[in-house]
């Protein structure tokens, strides 16, 4: 049941940066407050208007939008976040907020557009570091030349050896932008020297109900069990079609 029955966060006033939509929420509890991060936009049909917003609450119900919003925006420069940012994935690590997000820009070394994962950090939830590139697609597994678009929908969990980042991998091989792999990487400091798995965790072809997309990983540490939830669908490929939420587990106990 909805509690409360009305939205805890709504669109902004006409003409504002998030006037046409707020979505992809992610919440963490940090320094006595709930910190909610979301994607907002002024035009739902124009991805170039996507930004990352922030709101706080002491009770998890009544949220106040950050007056500094949007806290992450496209740069407009020839860099990793040139044209689009969104899909925030926060985690608390080393007593700081680490905010991961998807970004679309240009990789000058490849001479091509690329979707990557950026990061910004904050010690107080108010002042944020300049967004930096965190994770780029492994070009040995997901080369741009083979119609791999890059990484999206980041989700992170802090473990004893650092930050573990889960993403989905997008491809345009079908002529549409589709999320077709789940992938994992980890970093001791959460920002640099990422070690990426040599193969995807799962592919869209692995289950009958994910034959169109497999996406939106969401990790949760449950004691010594790491649970990874994910979404998928086979819309247009089966009758009746299916949407589903799946779960995988990894036992971290020695």
Buried (B, 14 or more C-beta within 10 A) or exposed (E): EEEEEEEBBEBBEEEEBBBBBBBBBBBBEBEEBBBBBBBBBBEEEEEEBBBBBBBBBEEEEEBEBBEEBBBBBBBEEEBBBBBBBBBBBBBBBEEBBBBBBBBBBBBEEBEEBBBBBBBBBBEEBEEBBEBBBBBBBBBEBBEBEEEBBBBBBBBBBBEEEBBBBBBBBBBEEEEEEBBBBBBBBBBEEBBEEBEBEEEBBBBBEBBEBBBBBBBBBBBEEEEEEBBBBBBBBBEEEEEEEBEBEBEBEEEEEE
